[in-house]
Every structure is written in C-alpha cells, then in structure tokens.
Amino acid sequence: MVFETHVMNYIILGILIACFAYQAVYFFIPYFKKEKEHKKEEMHRFAVLVAARNEEAVIGQLIESIQMQDYPSELVDVYVVADNCDDSTASVAREKGAFVYERFNKVHVGKGYALNYLLSAMKEDGKREVYDGYFIFDADNLLEKNYIKEMNRTFCDGYRVITSYRNTKNFGSNWLTSGYGLWFLHEAQWLNRARMLSKTSCAVSGTGFFFSKEILERMGDWNYFLLTEDIEFTISQILQGETIGYNKNAVFYDEQPENFIQSWHQRARWVKGYQQVFSKYGRQIAKGIFKERNFACFDMTMSIWPAFVVTAFTIAANLVLILAGLLTDQDISFVLYNAGLSFAKTYGMMALLGGWTLFTEWKHIHAGAGKKLLSIVTFPLFMFTFAPIAFIALAKKVEWKPIEHHCTVRVSQLHMND
C-alpha cells in the first residue's frame, strides 16, 4: 500500500510539473519586461453588444457606465439582445438609449445563440458596416470611465482581438465572490499580462473583450455555441493565427455568484464546456502544439484543462487505495496521512497564490481590509470545491442555466468604499 501511494504521488507530481512549471516564469516577466509605448492613437467607431436574460436590475448601470466613457459618445453605440426575457430588461435598455432586439427561442438557449441572433439582426438592418469593432459585455458588468479609450489604444497597436482587466464588484460579499475575484485577477495580471509582454496570445475570459470588424467578417457571424463560448472563441482565433492582446488599464467589473448552488452550476458548465472544446478542436490543437510548435496552443491547453483532470484523478486514486485497503484488511493509515499531507501542501500553495494576487492587486480590490485578508484563507477552499464539481461534471450532462444578478452598485459607489 505504501509503495502504491508513493508511485501515485510521483505520477501526480510529474504531471503537475510538466503542465504548470512554465507558468512560474510568468510571475517574473512583468518585473523584467517593459511595456512598449502605444502607437499613434486614432479614433474608431464601436458597437457594444450585450446579451441579457432577465437583467432589469443591472443593465441600466452597465449602459450608464458606457455612456460616461472618456471617449466620444457619438462613436459608441449600445446594442442589447433581450434573450427570452419575461421582465422589463428590454424597456429599461431602451429607456437608457440602447438599440434593443428581442429574441424568443426556448430550444437554442445560451449566450452564443443570443449573440449570433443580435449580429445577424444588425446585418439585416445594415448596421454592421459602420463599426470598426465590437465589445462584448454581460448585463451585470460595469466599466471604468477610461475603458474604451484604453482598449482603443491597444486596437491602434494592431491587435484585432483584445481582452481586459476583470475585476469584481461584490468581492467582499462572501468566500465565493472573493474566490472568483482572486482567480480572475490572477488570470488577468499574472497570466494575460505576462503573455502580452511575451508576445504570445492571451485568453478571453467570459466577458469584457473586443474583436475588430475584420475578425467579424472572417467569422461571418458569431458561431460559437458550446457551453464555454469564450474559450471556444479563444481557441478558434489562436488556431487561425490570431494573437489576442491584453490591456491592463482597461478595467471592468462583473458580479459573482453568492449562492453555492448557482456557483456549482456555473463551474460545472465551465468544466463541461472545456471538455466540449477539446472534443471539437482537440486534433487541431494537438497539431498546433506538436507539428506547428504553437506555444499559445500549449498554453491554452495547460491553463484550462489539466487541473481538472489531475484533480479528478487524484480523488479517484485516493478513494481506490483507501477502498482496496479496507477490502483487503490492510493498514490504510499511511494513505490517510498522505492524503492529509497532500491536502495541506495544496492548501498552502493555493493560499500563496491567492495572497500574492491579493497584495499585488490590493488597491484595485473594492472591499474592507478584513475581508481582503480573510480571502487568503478562503481562496484555497474555493479552489478545492472545483474537485467534486469537475469529477461530477465530466461524467454527466450539463446544461446552460442563467445566473441571477442583483448587485446594483455603480462604479462611483465602488470607489467610495476604498
């Protein structure tokens, strides 16, 4: 039993080193690589696209934050698709000055289908040709006033797909929201920023991103319908040779689930979506890694997939060893000790990751000092809950379900709490 446990530990350690050792370099890149100055700025005309389902409580604040941008208002239009709504989302968006399309389709549900409908409707109405690029936001998002100006600077640098700094507007609500918040900040500043400085491709994460008119013309319409349409879009663009950019000064906020059941459903959708992406694009990704030596393909694969597989494997292996010991009447104390030790080591590593992100991004996190510090303790627990979610999601059917949003703060109110 001791031998089997040692073998399993070495296998898991080897997998983790092979998958994630390169990311340790990312932590040092921002300290050694300097950002280049932006090229000459040129004003462009943009459309902001929002897919909203029963978002009457929050969509008004998003539109207001867009209208308050430090960017010529005549160059920015907001388009909302009220998707299967049975509330006043459409009327609230119209009152705020958005162009609104209503969609009712109970068969094809999800953000991907809603965006496809919106872009197709805009094309039919002859509204797509006038824009140089498009932003994608969720209805619960809020934008800092310089967001579009900063993203336009990166667009002028030549990037045709750009992602941005994802912050959380309800970080201090509970352990779930702070867990999400720290992870997204880590993803923005310690993955995407390092990728940008290294001139490799960044990754789009959910919302708060941009693509140019040329990208849309190449796509035709929005044809990404998997459970994680953002990851599908990212992989598709990388496979077509696109380098996705990142702007650390373009800050937006979104609302994180405060209810564990909603969080479970959301993260199960993510895991199942990752599985769908690699089922669809796996061969092309493998070709990109091994034949074309495309580092971005390797990076995206390592960033979104192995952690869930290794987690599921670790849980299953420990359970098998414990069960085998019980059935054969062997002493399983070493297995239990080793499982506990592995838990403690992983907890410590997650706490270091969360703590590093917290202190480097401290001034950008809008919550009390006590709640910020507490998040170091709870962040590993948030990450550990991915284990049962991944284990179950990989084995069962998962469907898209809407997330309820109720946090109605404005950007000015977030800064009042600093």
Secondary structure, DSSP 8 states (H G I E B T S, - for coil): -HHHHHHHHHHHHHHHHHHHTTHHHHTTHHHH-------------EEEEEEESS-TTTHHHHHHHHHT-SS-GGGEEEEEEEES--SSHHHHHHHTT-EEEEE--SSS-SHHHHHHHHHHHHHHTT-STT-SEEEEEETT-EE-TTHHHHHHHHHHTT-SEEEEEEEETTTTS-HHHHHHHHHHHHHIIIIIHHHHHHTS-----SSSEEEEHHHHHHHSS----STTHHHHHHHHHHHTT---EEEEEEEEEE----SHHHHHHHHHHHHHHHHHHHHHHHHHHHHHHHTS--HHHHHHHHHHSHHHHHHHHHHHHHHHHHHHHHHTT---HHHHHHHHHHHHHHHHHHHHHHHHHHHHSGGG--S-HHHHHHHHHHHHHHHHTHHHHHHHHTTS--------------HHHHHHT-
